[in-house]
Amino acid sequence: MNPTAGPHTPKPVREAFVDYIVIGAGPAGLAATHELMRRGRRVLVLEQGTSVASSWRKHRSGLRLHTVRRLSGMPGKPIPRNYGPYVASSDFVRYLERYAEGMDVRFDSTVTVVRRIGDAADRTRWAVSTAGGTTYEAASVVMATGYNRIPHVPDLPGLDSFTGSVLHVSDYAGGGQFAGLDVLVVGSGNAAAEAATELSANGAGRVTMAVRTIPHIVRRRVGGVSMQAIAIAMGIFPIWLADRFASAIAHLTVPDLSARNLERPRPDLYTRIRRDRSVPVHDTGIVKLIETGEVVPVSAVTGFDRDAVLLADGRRARPDVVIFATGYRRGLERLLGGLGVLDEHGDPRSASGVQASPGFSFVGFTVSATGALRQMAGDARRVANGG
């Protein structure tokens, strides 16, 4: 008898054994499920949200994929041509809804812990417990909760006392919600560039971008060829040569913005992807806005002082709104602690698509120049083929 259990404590429920449990019903989880089911595996998908692609539904209206439609589809089902070359997030959600038809997805299933168990033959099996008190067992587990899971806002001095409005870009709804206001976007990645572009287009009074690391900027197309296709072709080169080639393309296609407080980056685009997991910025209008002064790059934010934002060059900015486009964390430590599959930063130790531990794999955690969705599809195939 459990002395701490009250009269209303739900009893743990143990579900029937399946071949695979996939955690997460976003693109990565659905791609892995499709490939596993195609090979005759019994698969159960656990999703903490109330629908597939729950994080994609939170994106602001008007957001489009950076990658081209024909290279962004899930295994076995191309994205419809009438969605256009760069698919809107709302259309991508519709596509994923149809893709998930026939899959066994349990919604409102927040996973609390994943652990190894053994049977009489001492073979590794896995148990996955949820907040609702249900434990599922499987021969294998695929972790597909996503690389961009938990919004991250850096702990900067004085932030709590700042008198302006503060939000993470994941909460930015787009449109004209900040029309006429002075907005500082903190960050220089794709999310920051897109937010700054949309803020300018929707009447923000002033838009600045606080840049800590000078970004690589790439055009969507070069000479009629998508940059994604070029990146795939460059995969045959050693990284040092790909870095030089990418730098040469940038010099030919992206103007020098140093007069606008944005120096050219070092020729290390591919090195940075591998070392820092940082992808280049895809130009959806930000270059022109910086050229014309409609978006103004400034130095990095070092802290806050009531109504002022302190910058690395000693200046003080006084925006009405600060939008942090400072990335995400994986948030896997609580779920996978003690399994030895995470590094000191809480990221997967192993590559996506291969076994991190017998019967345990990650899908959707690879940062790649060739497109995250394309990479997810490849990861899913590798998992289904045995990692």
N, C-alpha and C positions, 0 to 999 in steps of 0.2 A: 504494500500500500504506500502511496506517495503522500507523506504527511503535509506537503505544501500545496496539494491540489485541493481547490475548493469545490463546492457542489456544481459550479457552472463551468469548470475547466474542461475544454473539449478533449476527448480522448484522441490520441494519435491514430491516424488512419493509414494503413499500408496498402498501396495500390499494387496491381498485378505487375509482374516483371516484364520489361520490354527490352528490345535490343539497344536502343539509343534514347537518351533524353537530350533534347536540344533546349538550351536556356536562352530565350530571346526570340521574338517573332518579328524582327526587323529583316532587312534584306539578307544579312549574313545567315541568320537562323533559318529563314525560308529556303535559301539556296542550298544549305546543307541538308535540310529535310527532304527537299526534292530529290537530290542526288542519292541520298540513303534509301528513300522509298523506291526509287527507280531500280535499285539493286535488291529489292525485296525485303528490306529491313523494317522492323516494327519500330516506329518513331513516335515519341510523345514530345510535344513542344510546350514549354512553360513560359508564359508571358505575364509580366506584372501589370501591364496595362489592360484596357478593356477592348483592344482591337489590335490587329496587326499594324506594324509600322507606326507605333504610337508616337515615337519621337519625331517622325517625319510630319505628322499632323500638327505639330507645334510650330513648324517653320512659318515665317511670315509669308503672306500672300505675295506672289510675284517671284519667289525664289525659283531658280532653275538649276538643273544639273550643270556642272562645269564640263562634264564629259559628254561626248556625242551619243545620240540615242543608240546607234547600232553597236556601240562598244560598252553599253551600260545595262544590258538586259541580264536577267537571271538565267541560269542553265535551263535549256529546253523550251524557253518561251520568249521570243523577241518582243521588245516594246513596240506597240503599234506605230506605223509610219505617220499616222495623222496626228501624233503627239508632237511632231516637229523635230528638228535636229537637236535642240537642247530642251529637254523635257521639264515642264513645270512640276514643282513638288506635289501639287494636288493631283496631277495626272499620274505621277509616279506612285502615289498612294493607291489610286484606283487600280493601277496595274498590279501592285502587290496584293491587293484584295483578291483579285481574280487568280493570281498565282497561288495563293494559299488554299484555294478550294480543294477539298478532299483531304486536307491535312488535319491531324488531331491536335488542335491547339487549345490549351487550358488557360483561359484568361483570368485576371485577378489572382494570379499565382505568383506571389512574391517569394523568391527563393531566399532562404535564410542561411543555409549551410549546405555544402557539398562535402561528402566524406567517402573514403574507401571502406568497403566491407569485404569479408572473405567468406567463402562457403567451405564445405567439407573437403573439397579438393584443393583448397588454398588458392583458388583462382581469384584475381582481383575483380570485384564488382563495385558498383557505385550506388550510393543512396543520396537522394536530393530531397531536402525537407523544405516546406513552405510555411509562410506565416499563418496559413489557415489550419495548420496541424496535420497536413497530409505529407507522407513520405513516399517517394517514388523510387523504385529500384531499376537498375539497368546494367547491361554489360559495359556500356560506354556512355560518356557524357561529352557533349559539344557545348562549349561556352561561347555564346554569340551575342553578348549584351551590348557590344559596340565600343568603338574607340572613344567616341564623344558622348559620354554618358552623364557625367555630373559636372555642371558648370563651375568653372573655377574663377574666383576673384582673389587677386593677391592681397595679402595682409599688409597694406601700406600704412605707414604712420599717419595718424590723424584722420583716417577715412571715416571712422565712426562719428566724428564731429563735423563733417562736411555738411554745409547747409543747403547745397544744391541737391538735385535728384540723382540717384545712382541706380543703375541696373546692369545686368549681364545681357549680352547681345541675344542670348537665347530667349529673353523676355521682350525683345524688341519686336513690336507688332508690325512695324513698317507704316507706310502711308504718311499722313500728315500730322501724326500725333505730336511732333516737335516743331511744327511750322512756326517760324519767327523767333525761335530760341537759339541760343549759342550752345552748340553741342560739341563736346570733346569725345572722340572715339579713342579708347586706349587699346593699342594693338596695331599690327601691320600685316596680318594674314588675310586670307580670303574673306572671313567673316567681317573683319574691320573694313576692308575695302568696299565690300558690298553694302554694308550699313552706311558708310560715308557717301557712297554714290546715291543711295536711295534717299538719304536725308537731304542731300543737295537738290535732288529732283523734286522733292516734296516740300520745298519752301523753308527749310531750316534757315535761320538768320545768319549763322556762321557755323562752318564745320571745320574742325581741326582733327588731325590724327597724331597721337603720341606714338612715336616710333622708337622702339628699343633696339630692334635688330633690322637692319636694312633688308627689305624683301627682294627676292627675285620676282620679276614681273614677266609674264609670258602672254603673248597674244593667243586668242583662241584658235586662229588659223594663220598659217604662213604659206603664202603662195598657193592658196586654195586647199591646202592640206591641214587637217586638224592637228593642233599641237599634241594631242593625245596620241595620234598615229605616229607622229615624229618621235615622241618619247618611247613608244613601243619599239620602233626601229632602232633607237639608240641603245636599247638594252643589250645589244650584242657587243658594245664597246666597253673597255675598262672604264672605271669611274673617272679617272683623271682625264681621259680623252672626251668622255661625255660632258664633263664640266667645261672643258674648253670649247666644245662644239656649241653647247647651250649658251655660253657667254658670247660667242660670235653671232649667234642668231639674235640674242638680245640687243647687241650693238646695232644690228641692221634693222630691227623692227621696233624697238622701244627707245624713245628719245632720251637724251641726257636731262635728268630732272634735278641736277645738283644745284642749279640756280633757284630751285624751289624747295631747298632744304632736304632733298632726298638724293643722296649720292648713289652712284652705281654700286651694286654689291660686288663682293669678291667673286671670282669665277669658280664658285664651289656649289652650284645648284644641286648636283647629284650627291656630292659629299654631305651636304647639309640634310638631304632627305634621309640618308642612311644613318648619319651620326645623331641628328637632332629630331628626326621624324617630322621635318618641317617641309611642307610642299610649297611650290611657288604660287604666287598670286595670279589668278587668271583675270586678265583685263576685261571687265564688263563696263568700262567707262571711266575708271578711276584715273587712268593716265591723262586723259583730256582734262579732267577736272583739276588735277594738280597743275597741269600746264597753264590753265587759265586762272589759277588762283582761287577757284571756287572751293577747293579742299586744300587746306594748308597743313603740311607735315610740320610737327614740332618735336622737340626732344622728349625722351622718356619721362614718365611720371615717377617722382621719387617720394611723394607724400602729399598731405593735405593740411591746410591751415584755415579752418572754418570755411570761409567762402572762396578760398583760393586753392588752386592745384599747383603744387611745386614741381618744376621741371628740372631736368638734369643740368641744363645750361644756366641755371640760376634764375630764370624768369618765373613769373607767377601768372597763371591763367585763371580767369574767373568765369567759367562756363555756367550756364543754367543747368545743364545735364551732362553727366559722365556716363558713357556706355562702355563697359568693359568687354572687349573682344579678346579675352586672354585665355581662351582654350577651355579644355575639359580634363577631367580625371576619369580614370577607369572605374574606381571604386570597387575593386575586387578583393581587397584584403579581408574584409569581413566574411565573404563567401568562401574564399579559398585558402584562408590562413592555415598554415601547417602542412599544406600539401606539397610545398617545395616547387610550385610551378610559377611563382612570381619573383621578379627581381627586387632589388632594394627600393625601386621607385614605384612598385606596385604594378608594373607592366609584365606581360607574359615573358618568361625566359626563352621560350621556344618560338619558332616561326609559326604563323598561322597555317593550318592545314596539315601539320605533322603532330604526332603524339608527343605531348608534353610529359605524359606519364602513361603507363599502360592503360589504354581505354579512355584517355582524357585528351581532348584537343581543343584548341582555340580556332575560331573562324571570325574574320572581320577585324583583326587587330594589326594588319599590315599597312604601313604608310608607304605609298608608291607613287611614282611620277606617272605611271601608266593608267591611273584611275582606280579609286577604291572599289567601285562596284565590279569592275572587271577582275580585280584581284580577289574579291570575295567569291566570285564564281569559280576561279581556279582553286582557291582554298577548299571550297566545298567538294570539288571533284577529288582532290587529294584525300580528304577525310573519308569519303565514300570508298575510295580505292585502298583504304587501310593505312593512310598516313605515311 
